[in-house]
Amino acid sequence: MKRYTSIEQAAQRYDSKGTLFFCDPPYLNAEGYYGKENFTHDDHQALANMLKGHVMVTHYQNGLYDRLYQGWHKYTFESFKGSRKADAGEEKPKTVGVLYCNFQPEVNSRSLFNGL
């Protein structure tokens, strides 16, 4: 992953037990969409092996990520696919998003309107 030196440098400099990395890598199988310097399958693998501190990775559900992050805590949610607005009468396609965590996050439910 030499062309992604900023990721490598951040991992080398900041990765520790007290660090939280939130990673939202480029979409799998979208090679060429973001330009020819996009992540490859090998880059996704390298990212999965690179970080050792607290890590959260988000992506659409797919088999490669299920294998790369096997044994991690997995949280699924329904999401809309794509960032464009739907045309009148058109419904945006839905997909399943996944948040993978290599630690058990502490979850606190809190309402924005508590105390009003």
N, C-alpha and C positions, 0 to 999 in steps of 0.2 A: 504494500500500500504506500509506496514512496510518494506518489503524487498527492496523497492526503496527509502531508507532513503536519499540518496544523492539528489534526486529530491525534496523530502519534505524539506530537510534542505536548499536547494537553494531557494525554494519558501518562506520559513519562513524568511530567512536572507535577500533576495534581492527583493522580490516582493513589488513594490511601483508604484506610478503613473509615475515615470521616468524610469522604467525598461522595457526592451523589451525581452521577452522570445521567442525564435524560437524553436519550438518543432517538431521533426520528430520521432514520436513514432514507435515502431515495427509494422509491418504489421498486420492488423486485419485478423483473421483466419489462421495465420501462427504459431499457438501454436505448440511447439515441434520443429519447424525448427531451432530456435536459441538456443535451449536447454530448459530444463523444467522450468527454471526461467523466462520465457517469460511473457509479459503482457497478462492478461486475459481481457475479456469484462469489468469486474468490474474495472480493472486498467485503462482502457481507460476512463471510466466514472469518476473515481476519478481524473484523470489528467484534464479533462474538467472542473471540479468543483474547482480545487485547485488554479489555477493562477488567479490573479485579476488585475495585471498591464496590459501593452500592450503585447498582445500575438498573435503570428502567429503559426498556426499548419498546417503542410502539410501531405497529405496522398492520397492514391488512393481514388477516389470517391466511396462512399458506403452509405447505408441508415443509419447506426448507427452514422457516423460522421455528416451526414446532420441533424440528430435529436440532437446530442450533441451540435452542434455549430449553431443551428437554430437562426436566428437573427443576426449572424455575417456577415461581408462582405465576399463574396465567389468569388474566382477567379479560373477559370478552365483553364487547359492547356493540350495539348497532350504530352504524354511522352512515352518512351520505357519501357516496363516492364522487370524487372530483370537487373542484372549488368553483366551478362556474355556476351561475344562476340558472334555474330551470326556466324555460320559456312558458308563457301562459298556457295552462292546460297540460303541461308536461310535468311529470313527477321525476325528481332526481333519483337515479339508481341508488340502492342501498347496498351496504356491504357489512361485513363483520370486522371490526377493529379489535386488536389485541394489545394489551399492555403486559409485557413480560418483566418480572422483577426477580433479581437474584437474592432478595431478602423479603421478609414479611413486613409489608408497610403497616404502620399504625394508622387505623382508619378512625377518624372522629367525624360523626355526623353533626352538622351545625347549620342552622337556618340563618340566612341573611337577615331575617326579620325577627329573630329572638329579641325579646324585651320591648317590642313596640306595642 
